[in-house]
Amino acid sequence: MTQSVDTIFDQAIKRYQSGAPAEELIPTFKEICDLAPKNSAAWTCLAWLCLLADKPNAALKAAQKGVKLAPQDPQARVNLAIAMLETGKPGVRSHVETVKRMITAIAEIRQEIESNFEEGLRRKPDWPSLQRVKNWLFEG
């Protein structure tokens, strides 16, 4: 492969931002995760794409890796909470509470998470697990 992992990642993010479907991007992010298994951002993106593509079990595995590599990443924890809800796994509350502390403390993180929720609902309007986590974070 002649392109760097960072270049592939940046190109894939641009494709996502341009509206490419999640199903189309999943193989690229799987490849990035294979090439750079300690890249927490890649695992977090893969988890998000799997959630959008209705692949909750794959999303759960990717989200767990993302949180393990970067426990301070609020989006990784949001993805994990959503994947846990969608797969019926216990333990969602601790991740939601951790993210809630982060978004309360840092306005930029709150704005980023709110924006990601909006993006998720644009791409997948009837997404009960996402709406539930959003409500817990912003209305509870």
C-alpha positions as CSV (number, residue, x, y, z in Angstrom):
1,M,0.0,0.0,0.0
2,T,1.5,3.3,-1.1
3,Q,-0.8,5.7,0.9
4,S,-0.2,6.3,4.6
5,V,-2.9,5.3,7.1
6,D,-3.4,8.9,7.9
7,T,-4.1,9.7,4.2
8,I,-6.5,6.8,3.9
9,F,-8.2,7.9,7.1
10,D,-8.5,11.6,6.0
11,Q,-9.9,10.6,2.6
12,A,-12.4,8.2,4.2
13,I,-13.6,11.0,6.6
14,K,-14.0,13.4,3.6
15,R,-16.1,10.7,1.8
16,Y,-18.2,10.3,4.9
17,Q,-18.7,14.1,5.2
18,S,-19.6,14.2,1.5
19,G,-22.5,11.8,2.2
20,A,-21.0,8.4,1.3
21,P,-23.1,5.6,2.8
22,A,-21.8,3.9,5.9
23,E,-21.9,0.5,4.2
24,E,-19.5,1.8,1.6
25,L,-17.0,3.1,4.1
26,I,-16.9,0.2,6.5
27,P,-14.4,-1.8,4.5
28,T,-12.0,1.2,4.4
29,F,-12.2,1.7,8.1
30,K,-11.7,-2.1,8.8
31,E,-8.6,-1.8,6.6
32,I,-7.4,1.2,8.6
33,C,-8.0,-0.7,11.9
34,D,-6.1,-3.7,10.5
35,L,-3.2,-1.5,9.5
36,A,-3.2,0.6,12.7
37,P,-4.8,-1.4,15.4
38,K,-4.0,1.2,18.1
39,N,-5.7,4.0,16.2
40,S,-8.6,4.8,18.6
41,A,-10.2,7.3,16.2
42,A,-10.4,4.6,13.4
43,W,-12.1,2.2,15.8
44,T,-14.5,4.9,16.9
45,C,-15.4,5.7,13.3
46,L,-15.8,2.0,12.5
47,A,-18.2,1.6,15.4
48,W,-20.2,4.6,14.3
49,L,-20.4,3.3,10.7
50,C,-21.5,-0.1,11.9
51,L,-24.2,1.5,14.1
52,L,-25.4,3.4,11.1
53,A,-25.4,0.2,9.0
54,D,-27.5,-1.7,11.5
55,K,-24.5,-4.0,12.5
56,P,-24.7,-3.6,16.3
57,N,-22.5,-6.6,17.2
58,A,-19.7,-5.4,14.9
59,A,-20.2,-1.9,16.3
60,L,-20.0,-3.2,19.9
61,K,-16.6,-4.9,19.2
62,A,-15.2,-1.8,17.5
63,A,-16.6,0.6,20.2
64,Q,-15.1,-1.5,23.0
65,K,-11.7,-1.3,21.3
66,G,-12.1,2.5,20.8
67,V,-12.9,3.0,24.5
68,K,-10.1,0.7,25.6
69,L,-7.6,2.7,23.5
70,A,-9.0,6.1,24.4
71,P,-11.2,6.0,27.5
72,Q,-11.2,9.8,27.6
73,D,-12.9,10.0,24.1
74,P,-16.5,10.9,24.7
75,Q,-17.6,9.8,21.2
76,A,-16.1,6.4,21.7
77,R,-18.2,6.1,24.9
78,V,-21.3,7.3,23.2
79,N,-20.8,4.7,20.4
80,L,-20.3,2.0,23.0
81,A,-23.4,3.1,25.0
82,I,-25.5,2.9,21.8
83,A,-24.1,-0.4,20.7
84,M,-24.7,-1.8,24.2
85,L,-28.3,-0.7,24.1
86,E,-28.7,-2.2,20.6
87,T,-27.2,-5.6,21.7
88,G,-28.9,-5.7,25.1
89,K,-25.7,-5.5,27.1
90,P,-25.7,-4.1,30.6
91,G,-23.5,-1.3,31.9
92,V,-24.7,1.6,29.7
93,R,-25.1,4.0,32.6
94,S,-21.5,4.3,33.5
95,H,-20.5,5.3,30.0
96,V,-23.4,7.8,29.8
97,E,-22.4,9.3,33.2
98,T,-18.8,9.7,32.1
99,V,-19.8,11.5,28.9
100,K,-22.2,13.7,30.8
101,R,-19.4,14.8,33.1
102,M,-17.2,15.6,30.0
103,I,-19.9,17.6,28.2
104,T,-20.7,19.5,31.4
105,A,-17.1,20.4,31.9
106,I,-16.0,21.3,28.4
107,A,-18.3,23.3,26.0
108,E,-16.4,22.2,22.9
109,I,-17.0,18.6,23.7
110,R,-20.7,19.2,24.3
111,Q,-21.0,21.0,20.9
112,E,-19.1,18.1,19.1
113,I,-21.3,15.4,20.7
114,E,-24.5,17.4,19.9
115,S,-23.4,17.8,16.3
116,N,-22.7,14.1,16.0
117,F,-26.1,13.2,17.4
118,E,-27.6,15.6,14.7
119,E,-25.6,13.9,12.0
120,G,-26.7,10.4,13.2
121,L,-30.3,11.4,13.2
122,R,-30.0,12.9,9.7
123,R,-28.5,9.7,8.4
124,K,-30.8,7.4,10.4
125,P,-33.9,9.4,11.5
126,D,-35.7,6.7,13.4
127,W,-32.8,5.6,15.7
128,P,-34.2,4.8,19.1
129,S,-30.9,3.9,20.8
130,L,-29.2,7.1,19.7
131,Q,-32.3,9.2,20.7
132,R,-32.3,7.5,24.1
133,V,-28.6,8.3,24.8
134,K,-29.1,11.8,23.5
135,N,-32.0,12.3,25.9
136,W,-30.0,11.0,28.8
137,L,-27.1,13.3,28.1
138,F,-28.9,16.5,27.2
139,E,-32.4,16.4,28.9
140,G,-31.8,14.4,32.0
